[in-house]
């Protein structure tokens, strides 16, 4: 975002999807202000390609940023189609692939102009990541003071962290070459079915095999989180609790989830070490908490 703030004309717009991670959304807002324009998503949480095509017929931005997979819902985004549209119109494309890489094959992402990822998402060390840049052309450095990274980022490289990240990625990519994704999707789907009447956000859309975002019955979701934590399950909130202190998640709002419902969204997320038994135990735990709340799933 810093690079394009320096490289683009002062009146150029930057378009980002309405469900981008805060690291992208806040950086874009900081650098571009009102020149940052949101691209809407469907109720299923997928970028609306029809709207994007309509807007491109009228105006050409300096940059389009669309993530590969959403961090709250796990819904996969049409980054390949967006990349093709950007190439067709001569627009630079940035894809935040932090959630995708290490869970789905990374093949094809390198064709995007800019791609970012972080090691801890696929089993590497925390505090190290990468930004793939175009092979040609200068990248305006935000950190200055040295010639490292071909002048793109000053500072001594974290060699141990980088090598550990690459080793972790190689291991994940090798596993992804098998049938493990189909198997793990089956575990996730079985858990989602166990939730019964709960609304699964992004249901019917392509989603990461490790994520279920569900609108659960009852009162504020914090009760679900607290109760499940006491039962031995670490789950997270899908949005800010409707306590009057924080606004609802921008992802849920973009998907059309009503403000009075966002406080009941809970995000369930597994890792590579999670087993089918773990998913089944979680389903049992959710059912027990539901019984305690006297709500039906």
Secondary structure as GFF3:
##gff-version 3
##sequence-region A 1 297
A	DSSP	alpha_helix	2	7	.	.	.	ID=ss1
A	DSSP	beta_strand	14	17	.	.	.	ID=ss2
A	DSSP	alpha_helix	22	32	.	.	.	ID=ss3
A	DSSP	three_ten_helix	33	35	.	.	.	ID=ss4
A	DSSP	beta_strand	36	39	.	.	.	ID=ss5
A	DSSP	alpha_helix	49	56	.	.	.	ID=ss6
A	DSSP	beta_strand	63	65	.	.	.	ID=ss7
A	DSSP	alpha_helix	79	89	.	.	.	ID=ss8
A	DSSP	beta_strand	92	96	.	.	.	ID=ss9
A	DSSP	three_ten_helix	109	111	.	.	.	ID=ss10
A	DSSP	beta_strand	114	118	.	.	.	ID=ss11
A	DSSP	three_ten_helix	119	122	.	.	.	ID=ss12
A	DSSP	beta_strand	129	132	.	.	.	ID=ss13
A	DSSP	three_ten_helix	149	151	.	.	.	ID=ss14
A	DSSP	alpha_helix	159	176	.	.	.	ID=ss15
A	DSSP	alpha_helix	180	194	.	.	.	ID=ss16
A	DSSP	beta_strand	199	200	.	.	.	ID=ss17
A	DSSP	beta_strand	211	215	.	.	.	ID=ss18
A	DSSP	alpha_helix	221	230	.	.	.	ID=ss19
A	DSSP	beta_strand	236	237	.	.	.	ID=ss20
A	DSSP	alpha_helix	250	254	.	.	.	ID=ss21
A	DSSP	three_ten_helix	262	264	.	.	.	ID=ss22
A	DSSP	beta_strand	265	269	.	.	.	ID=ss23
A	DSSP	alpha_helix	276	293	.	.	.	ID=ss24
###
